[in-house]
Amino acid sequence: MTDSSPSPLALETTGLRKTFGDLVAVDRIDLVVPRGSFYGFLGPNGAGKSTTIKCLTGLLTPTAGRFRILGLDPLSDPVAVKRRIGVVPEDLALFDRLSGLETLSFVGQVHGLAAAQVRARADELLTLMDLTKASGEMVADYSHGMRKKLALAAALLPAPRLLFLDEPFEGIDAVASRQIRELLLQYVKGGGTIFLTSHILAIVERLCDHLGVIHRGQLVAQGPVAELRAGVGLDKSLEEMFLDLVGAERASMPAMDWLAE
């Protein structure tokens, strides 16, 4: 899918804010995600990561602020934006009573793709995800890792230019993790942009070239990984850099001598 917008940014927010009553989940954040980047969006539990993604992908309406996706305004032209993005939510949102192949066929039909095109893309994605043998089985019978891979295949099938991934590596084995990593790197190499949340910092460190860090609803750091490293010390790991940015202190461990009995 070709996007004619001249904007160099895949995603830009200005003062994005989301509240639930008195709770401020996202507090006027300004995200800048360049096209072709692998952007890691990090934060502790409850920091506002998933709420941000839900606002950006249309599942929640922001309380305040403006944002553009691939040069388009999602609030005034939501259909055009949804045609250009792919989403893998944390809960995956799959239909358990469909087979893997039926899931991909349904996604292709929703996006108005020709049947032959859908079948060709589905076959290729199922092969890449090692799901061909299970393609006729109901999704309800898939393992957690298989469901993750199918959700990613469904998000990629319409050839989006921006992919939102909410914890795609959570709870999957090493084999599935490697397959997903390789596919995502291939996607970015082909010109796509990824906005990723993950608690697995080792994977983020391996994949991402840009980072944003949110803490208590506020964006506390953002930029290319190399620049952020230079600001906190090049010798620090991503874990150390993250803990510094969110102001986490190392908790003292109790002796627990009883474990050595």
Salt bridges, closest charged atoms under 4 A:
ASP3 OD2 - ARG35 NH2 2.95
ASP3 OD1 - ARG84 NE 3.61
ASP27 OD1 - ARG17 NH1 2.98
ASP96 OD1 - ARG147 NH1 2.88
ASP123 OD1 - ARG119 NE 3.00
GLU167 OE2 - HIS199 ND1 2.78
GLU205 OE2 - ARG229 NH2 2.36
ASP209 OD1 - HIS210 ND1 2.66
ASP244 OD2 - LYS236 NZ 2.29
